[in-house]
Amino acid sequence: MTAIPTLSTERLLMRPAVQDDFLAYLALLQSDRAIYMGGPFDTRTAWGMFCNDIAQWQLFGHGCLMLELAQTGQCIGQVGINHGPLFPEKELGWLLYDGFEGKGYALEAAVALRHWAFALSGLPTLVSYIDPLNARSIALAERMGAVRDPHAQGQDPGDLVFRHVAPAAPG
C-alpha cells in the first residue's frame, strides 16, 4: 500500500483524510459553491467522491490531502492530484470551505503539493481543470505560473485547462 504523505507549510498541515472530515466536505459539495465542480451533489455522490480521493493513493500513488490549520487543527479544505477514468491527465485541484478563501491557503497548499509531485513523484506536468466562470481558481492557477492549454482535453465540456510544467533539472 502506498504511504499517504503528510506535508506541511508555515500555516498548513496537509494530511490524509479521516472519516470525521466528511461532514464539512459534504457541506461544500451540497452547497451552491459546488457548481464549479459539477454540483451540487447528493450525499451518495459526495461520499463516492470522498472515497475516490482516498483510493487514488493506493491506485496511483497520489491523491488528495485535507488542509488543516497548523495553529488550530481546523480542517479548511482539500488539495489533491486526481487521475483515473474521470480525468484525462493528472490534475492538481483545490477546494476551500466557506470562510477560508482569500487568505492564500489554496495557493500555499497547491504549490506545496505541486512541488511534492514534481520532486518526489517525478511527474513532468500537471493540469488544473477549471470552470470558465470560476474566476478565483483561474487567478490562482495563473499566480502559480500555470498557462492555459487550449489544446488539452478538459475533464468536463467547456473546462479551461491550465498546465503546470515541472521545473527543468539543473544541467
Secondary structure as UniProt FT lines:
FT   STRAND          7..8
FT   STRAND          12..15
FT   HELIX           19..21
FT   HELIX           22..29
FT   HELIX           32..37
FT   HELIX           43..60
FT   STRAND          64..69
FT   TURN            70..72
FT   STRAND          75..82
FT   TURN            85..86
FT   STRAND          91..96
FT   TURN            98..99
FT   TURN            101..102
FT   HELIX           105..120
FT   STRAND          125..130
FT   TURN            132..133
FT   HELIX           135..143
FT   TURN            144..145
FT   STRAND          147..148
FT   TURN            150..151
FT   TURN            157..158
FT   STRAND          160..165
//
